[in-house]
Amino acid sequence: MGLRSSILNNPSLKKKVYRLMMPKNDYRPRLWFRIFVIPFICKKGRGALIRKSVRLDLLPNNSCSIGDRTIIEDFSIINNTVGAVRIGSNSIIGLSNVVIGPVTVGNNVLFAQHVVLSGLNHNFQDVTIAPVQQGITTGEIIVEDDVWIGANATITAGIRIGRHAVIGAGSVVTKDVPPYSVVVGNPGKIIKQYNREENTWKKYAENSRQITNR
Protein backbone atom coordinates (compact mmCIF):
# COMPACT_ATOMS: atom_id res chain seq x y z
CA MET A 1 0.00 0.00 0.00
CA GLY A 2 1.44 3.37 -1.04
CA LEU A 3 1.65 6.52 1.06
CA ARG A 4 -1.37 8.10 -0.62
CA SER A 5 -3.53 5.03 -0.01
CA SER A 6 -2.37 4.83 3.59
CA ILE A 7 -3.45 8.41 4.20
CA LEU A 8 -6.80 8.06 2.43
CA ASN A 9 -7.64 4.86 4.32
CA ASN A 10 -6.82 6.33 7.73
CA PRO A 11 -9.45 8.99 8.69
CA SER A 12 -7.39 10.40 11.57
CA LEU A 13 -4.22 10.71 9.52
CA LYS A 14 -6.20 12.06 6.56
CA LYS A 15 -7.63 14.83 8.74
CA LYS A 16 -4.18 15.80 10.06
CA VAL A 17 -2.68 15.92 6.58
CA TYR A 18 -5.65 17.97 5.35
CA ARG A 19 -5.08 20.51 8.14
CA LEU A 20 -1.44 20.81 7.09
CA MET A 21 -2.64 21.84 3.65
CA MET A 22 -5.82 23.76 4.49
CA PRO A 23 -6.43 26.12 7.47
CA LYS A 24 -9.45 25.46 9.68
CA ASN A 25 -12.56 27.38 8.59
CA ASP A 26 -10.90 28.31 5.31
CA TYR A 27 -11.21 27.01 1.76
CA ARG A 28 -7.91 28.18 0.33
CA PRO A 29 -4.70 26.15 0.80
CA ARG A 30 -2.02 27.51 3.12
CA LEU A 31 0.56 29.91 1.70
CA TRP A 32 3.47 27.42 1.91
CA PHE A 33 1.37 24.86 0.06
CA ARG A 34 0.42 27.33 -2.67
CA ILE A 35 4.06 28.28 -3.21
CA PHE A 36 5.84 24.95 -2.97
CA VAL A 37 3.29 22.26 -3.87
CA ILE A 38 0.46 23.55 -6.07
CA PRO A 39 2.74 24.41 -9.03
CA PHE A 40 3.47 20.67 -9.29
CA ILE A 41 -0.11 19.40 -8.88
CA CYS A 42 -1.57 20.72 -12.13
CA LYS A 43 -0.15 19.05 -15.24
CA LYS A 44 0.35 21.63 -18.00
CA GLY A 45 0.63 20.79 -21.67
CA ARG A 46 3.07 22.36 -24.11
CA GLY A 47 2.43 26.07 -24.50
CA ALA A 48 -0.31 26.13 -21.84
CA LEU A 49 -0.56 29.46 -20.01
CA ILE A 50 -1.97 30.16 -16.56
CA ARG A 51 -1.94 33.89 -15.77
CA LYS A 52 -0.26 34.98 -12.53
CA SER A 53 -3.47 36.30 -10.99
CA VAL A 54 -5.29 32.95 -11.40
CA ARG A 55 -6.25 31.40 -8.07
CA LEU A 56 -5.37 27.70 -7.97
CA ASP A 57 -7.17 25.98 -5.10
CA LEU A 58 -5.68 22.56 -5.72
CA LEU A 59 -5.13 19.49 -3.56
CA PRO A 60 -3.28 16.31 -4.52
CA ASN A 61 -6.26 14.01 -3.87
CA ASN A 62 -7.79 14.92 -7.26
CA SER A 63 -6.13 15.46 -10.63
CA CYS A 64 -5.74 18.70 -12.55
CA SER A 65 -4.59 18.97 -16.15
CA ILE A 66 -4.42 21.77 -18.72
CA GLY A 67 -3.91 20.80 -22.36
CA ASP A 68 -1.52 22.15 -24.97
CA ARG A 69 -1.82 25.87 -25.79
CA THR A 70 -4.78 26.37 -23.44
CA ILE A 71 -5.00 29.72 -21.65
CA ILE A 72 -6.46 30.39 -18.20
CA GLU A 73 -7.08 34.13 -18.09
CA ASP A 74 -6.62 36.58 -15.21
CA PHE A 75 -8.64 36.40 -11.98
CA SER A 76 -10.06 32.97 -12.71
CA ILE A 77 -10.36 30.22 -10.07
CA ILE A 78 -9.55 26.56 -10.68
CA ASN A 79 -10.62 24.30 -7.80
CA ASN A 80 -10.15 20.52 -7.64
CA THR A 81 -10.71 20.02 -3.91
CA VAL A 82 -13.86 17.90 -4.40
CA GLY A 83 -13.35 16.68 -7.97
CA ALA A 84 -10.85 16.51 -10.80
CA VAL A 85 -10.47 19.38 -13.27
CA ARG A 86 -9.40 18.41 -16.79
CA ILE A 87 -9.21 20.99 -19.58
CA GLY A 88 -8.26 20.01 -23.13
CA SER A 89 -6.05 21.68 -25.72
CA ASN A 90 -6.43 25.01 -27.55
CA SER A 91 -9.12 26.19 -25.14
CA ILE A 92 -9.61 29.59 -23.52
CA ILE A 93 -10.90 30.02 -19.97
CA GLY A 94 -11.86 33.69 -19.92
CA LEU A 95 -11.43 36.47 -17.40
CA SER A 96 -12.82 35.80 -13.91
CA ASN A 97 -14.12 32.32 -14.65
CA VAL A 98 -14.83 29.88 -11.81
CA VAL A 99 -14.22 26.18 -12.47
CA ILE A 100 -14.97 23.86 -9.53
CA GLY A 101 -14.52 20.13 -10.17
CA PRO A 102 -15.47 17.57 -11.08
CA VAL A 103 -15.27 19.22 -14.51
CA THR A 104 -14.00 17.95 -17.86
CA VAL A 105 -13.60 20.44 -20.71
CA GLY A 106 -12.75 19.37 -24.26
CA ASN A 107 -10.57 20.87 -26.99
CA ASN A 108 -11.09 24.20 -28.78
CA VAL A 109 -13.54 25.39 -26.15
CA LEU A 110 -14.15 29.10 -25.53
CA PHE A 111 -15.41 30.52 -22.24
CA ALA A 112 -16.13 34.25 -22.19
CA GLN A 113 -15.94 36.41 -19.03
CA HIS A 114 -17.40 35.51 -15.61
CA VAL A 115 -18.49 31.99 -16.55
CA VAL A 116 -19.17 29.64 -13.61
CA LEU A 117 -18.97 25.84 -13.75
CA SER A 118 -19.56 24.17 -10.39
CA GLY A 119 -19.57 20.40 -10.09
CA LEU A 120 -20.79 20.55 -6.49
CA ASN A 121 -24.03 21.32 -4.71
CA HIS A 122 -24.60 22.00 -1.02
CA ASN A 123 -27.19 19.74 0.59
CA PHE A 124 -30.23 21.50 2.06
CA GLN A 125 -32.83 18.79 2.73
CA ASP A 126 -32.70 19.03 6.56
CA VAL A 127 -34.34 22.34 7.47
CA THR A 128 -33.06 22.10 11.07
CA ILE A 129 -29.46 22.45 9.90
CA ALA A 130 -27.89 25.22 7.83
CA PRO A 131 -26.94 24.10 4.29
CA VAL A 132 -23.30 24.95 4.98
CA GLN A 133 -23.28 22.21 7.66
CA GLN A 134 -24.99 19.48 5.60
CA GLY A 135 -22.14 18.51 3.34
CA ILE A 136 -22.09 18.40 -0.45
CA THR A 137 -22.95 16.24 -3.42
CA THR A 138 -21.03 16.26 -6.70
CA GLY A 139 -21.87 15.67 -10.33
CA GLU A 140 -19.34 15.90 -13.13
CA ILE A 141 -19.79 18.66 -15.69
CA ILE A 142 -18.68 17.64 -19.19
CA VAL A 143 -18.14 20.23 -21.90
CA GLU A 144 -17.38 18.59 -25.24
CA ASP A 145 -15.15 19.93 -28.03
CA ASP A 146 -15.74 23.23 -29.85
CA VAL A 147 -18.26 24.66 -27.35
CA TRP A 148 -18.67 28.42 -26.87
CA ILE A 149 -20.07 29.68 -23.55
CA GLY A 150 -21.05 33.36 -23.34
CA ALA A 151 -20.31 35.83 -20.56
CA ASN A 152 -21.93 35.41 -17.13
CA ALA A 153 -23.32 31.96 -17.92
CA THR A 154 -23.66 29.34 -15.16
CA ILE A 155 -23.37 25.60 -15.72
CA THR A 156 -24.74 23.50 -12.85
CA ALA A 157 -23.48 20.16 -11.50
CA GLY A 158 -23.98 17.00 -13.54
CA ILE A 159 -24.57 18.73 -16.89
CA ARG A 160 -23.20 17.61 -20.26
CA ILE A 161 -22.86 20.16 -23.07
CA GLY A 162 -22.61 18.54 -26.48
CA ARG A 163 -20.09 19.27 -29.20
CA HIS A 164 -20.21 22.69 -30.90
CA ALA A 165 -23.06 23.91 -28.69
CA VAL A 166 -23.39 27.63 -27.98
CA ILE A 167 -24.53 28.90 -24.59
CA GLY A 168 -25.82 32.48 -24.65
CA ALA A 169 -24.60 35.19 -22.28
CA GLY A 170 -26.25 35.10 -18.87
CA SER A 171 -27.79 31.67 -19.36
CA VAL A 172 -28.24 29.19 -16.50
CA VAL A 173 -27.89 25.64 -17.79
CA THR A 174 -29.72 23.10 -15.64
CA LYS A 175 -30.29 20.33 -18.22
CA ASP A 176 -28.08 18.55 -20.73
CA VAL A 177 -27.49 20.34 -24.03
CA PRO A 178 -27.46 18.30 -27.27
CA PRO A 179 -24.61 18.80 -29.76
CA TYR A 180 -24.94 21.65 -32.28
CA SER A 181 -27.55 23.55 -30.28
CA VAL A 182 -27.91 27.17 -29.18
CA VAL A 183 -29.21 27.63 -25.63
CA VAL A 184 -30.23 30.89 -23.97
CA GLY A 185 -32.13 32.05 -20.89
CA ASN A 186 -32.72 31.14 -17.24
CA PRO A 187 -33.36 28.27 -17.17
CA GLY A 188 -31.59 27.62 -20.45
CA LYS A 189 -33.71 26.52 -23.43
CA ILE A 190 -32.79 25.53 -26.98
CA ILE A 191 -33.59 28.20 -29.57
CA LYS A 192 -31.64 26.82 -32.56
CA GLN A 193 -30.15 23.56 -33.79
CA TYR A 194 -27.95 22.82 -36.75
CA ASN A 195 -29.72 21.04 -39.61
CA ARG A 196 -27.21 18.84 -41.42
CA GLU A 197 -29.52 18.17 -44.36
CA GLU A 198 -29.83 21.90 -45.12
CA ASN A 199 -26.39 22.87 -43.76
CA THR A 200 -27.82 25.72 -41.72
CA TRP A 201 -28.91 26.68 -38.21
CA LYS A 202 -32.67 26.35 -37.81
CA LYS A 203 -35.08 27.75 -35.27
CA TYR A 204 -35.97 25.14 -32.66
CA ALA A 205 -39.68 24.30 -32.76
CA GLU A 206 -41.41 24.71 -29.42
CA ASN A 207 -43.33 21.47 -29.85
CA SER A 208 -40.15 19.50 -30.56
CA ARG A 209 -38.34 17.33 -28.09
CA GLN A 210 -37.02 19.50 -25.25
CA ILE A 211 -33.61 19.20 -23.60
CA THR A 212 -33.59 16.01 -21.57
CA ASN A 213 -31.52 14.85 -18.61
CA ARG A 214 -29.05 12.02 -19.15
C-alpha positions in Angstrom: 0.0 0.0 0.0 1.4 3.4 -1.0 1.7 6.5 1.1 -1.4 8.1 -0.6 -3.5 5.0 0.0 -2.4 4.8 3.6 -3.5 8.4 4.2 -6.8 8.1 2.4 -7.6 4.9 4.3 -6.8 6.3 7.7 -9.4 9.0 8.7 -7.4 10.4 11.6 -4.2 10.7 9.5 -6.2 12.1 6.6 -7.6 14.8 8.7 -4.2 15.8 10.1 -2.7 15.9 6.6 -5.7 18.0 5.4 -5.1 20.5 8.1 -1.4 20.8 7.1 -2.6 21.8 3.6 -5.8 23.8 4.5 -6.4 26.1 7.5 -9.5 25.5 9.7 -12.6 27.4 8.6 -10.9 28.3 5.3 -11.2 27.0 1.8 -7.9 28.2 0.3 -4.7 26.2 0.8 -2.0 27.5 3.1 0.6 29.9 1.7 3.5 27.4 1.9 1.4 24.9 0.1 0.4 27.3 -2.7 4.1 28.3 -3.2 5.8 24.9 -3.0 3.3 22.3 -3.9 0.5 23.6 -6.1 2.7 24.4 -9.0 3.5 20.7 -9.3 -0.1 19.4 -8.9 -1.6 20.7 -12.1 -0.1 19.1 -15.2 0.4 21.6 -18.0 0.6 20.8 -21.7 3.1 22.4 -24.1 2.4 26.1 -24.5 -0.3 26.1 -21.8 -0.6 29.5 -20.0 -2.0 30.2 -16.6 -1.9 33.9 -15.8 -0.3 35.0 -12.5 -3.5 36.3 -11.0 -5.3 33.0 -11.4 -6.2 31.4 -8.1 -5.4 27.7 -8.0 -7.2 26.0 -5.1 -5.7 22.6 -5.7 -5.1 19.5 -3.6 -3.3 16.3 -4.5 -6.3 14.0 -3.9 -7.8 14.9 -7.3 -6.1 15.5 -10.6 -5.7 18.7 -12.5 -4.6 19.0 -16.2 -4.4 21.8 -18.7 -3.9 20.8 -22.4 -1.5 22.2 -25.0 -1.8 25.9 -25.8 -4.8 26.4 -23.4 -5.0 29.7 -21.7 -6.5 30.4 -18.2 -7.1 34.1 -18.1 -6.6 36.6 -15.2 -8.6 36.4 -12.0 -10.1 33.0 -12.7 -10.4 30.2 -10.1 -9.5 26.6 -10.7 -10.6 24.3 -7.8 -10.2 20.5 -7.6 -10.7 20.0 -3.9 -13.9 17.9 -4.4 -13.3 16.7 -8.0 -10.8 16.5 -10.8 -10.5 19.4 -13.3 -9.4 18.4 -16.8 -9.2 21.0 -19.6 -8.3 20.0 -23.1 -6.1 21.7 -25.7 -6.4 25.0 -27.6 -9.1 26.2 -25.1 -9.6 29.6 -23.5 -10.9 30.0 -20.0 -11.9 33.7 -19.9 -11.4 36.5 -17.4 -12.8 35.8 -13.9 -14.1 32.3 -14.7 -14.8 29.9 -11.8 -14.2 26.2 -12.5 -15.0 23.9 -9.5 -14.5 20.1 -10.2 -15.5 17.6 -11.1 -15.3 19.2 -14.5 -14.0 17.9 -17.9 -13.6 20.4 -20.7 -12.7 19.4 -24.3 -10.6 20.9 -27.0 -11.1 24.2 -28.8 -13.5 25.4 -26.1 -14.1 29.1 -25.5 -15.4 30.5 -22.2 -16.1 34.3 -22.2 -15.9 36.4 -19.0 -17.4 35.5 -15.6 -18.5 32.0 -16.6 -19.2 29.6 -13.6 -19.0 25.8 -13.7 -19.6 24.2 -10.4 -19.6 20.4 -10.1 -20.8 20.6 -6.5 -24.0 21.3 -4.7 -24.6 22.0 -1.0 -27.2 19.7 0.6 -30.2 21.5 2.1 -32.8 18.8 2.7 -32.7 19.0 6.6 -34.3 22.3 7.5 -33.1 22.1 11.1 -29.5 22.4 9.9 -27.9 25.2 7.8 -26.9 24.1 4.3 -23.3 25.0 5.0 -23.3 22.2 7.7 -25.0 19.5 5.6 -22.1 18.5 3.3 -22.1 18.4 -0.4 -22.9 16.2 -3.4 -21.0 16.3 -6.7 -21.9 15.7 -10.3 -19.3 15.9 -13.1 -19.8 18.7 -15.7 -18.7 17.6 -19.2 -18.1 20.2 -21.9 -17.4 18.6 -25.2 -15.1 19.9 -28.0 -15.7 23.2 -29.9 -18.3 24.7 -27.3 -18.7 28.4 -26.9 -20.1 29.7 -23.6 -21.0 33.4 -23.3 -20.3 35.8 -20.6 -21.9 35.4 -17.1 -23.3 32.0 -17.9 -23.7 29.3 -15.2 -23.4 25.6 -15.7 -24.7 23.5 -12.8 -23.5 20.2 -11.5 -24.0 17.0 -13.5 -24.6 18.7 -16.9 -23.2 17.6 -20.3 -22.9 20.2 -23.1 -22.6 18.5 -26.5 -20.1 19.3 -29.2 -20.2 22.7 -30.9 -23.1 23.9 -28.7 -23.4 27.6 -28.0 -24.5 28.9 -24.6 -25.8 32.5 -24.7 -24.6 35.2 -22.3 -26.3 35.1 -18.9 -27.8 31.7 -19.4 -28.2 29.2 -16.5 -27.9 25.6 -17.8 -29.7 23.1 -15.6 -30.3 20.3 -18.2 -28.1 18.6 -20.7 -27.5 20.3 -24.0 -27.5 18.3 -27.3 -24.6 18.8 -29.8 -24.9 21.6 -32.3 -27.5 23.5 -30.3 -27.9 27.2 -29.2 -29.2 27.6 -25.6 -30.2 30.9 -24.0 -32.1 32.0 -20.9 -32.7 31.1 -17.2 -33.4 28.3 -17.2 -31.6 27.6 -20.5 -33.7 26.5 -23.4 -32.8 25.5 -27.0 -33.6 28.2 -29.6 -31.6 26.8 -32.6 -30.2 23.6 -33.8 -28.0 22.8 -36.8 -29.7 21.0 -39.6 -27.2 18.8 -41.4 -29.5 18.2 -44.4 -29.8 21.9 -45.1 -26.4 22.9 -43.8 -27.8 25.7 -41.7 -28.9 26.7 -38.2 -32.7 26.3 -37.8 -35.1 27.7 -35.3 -36.0 25.1 -32.7 -39.7 24.3 -32.8 -41.4 24.7 -29.4 -43.3 21.5 -29.9 -40.1 19.5 -30.6 -38.3 17.3 -28.1 -37.0 19.5 -25.2 -33.6 19.2 -23.6 -33.6 16.0 -21.6 -31.5 14.8 -18.6 -29.0 12.0 -19.1 
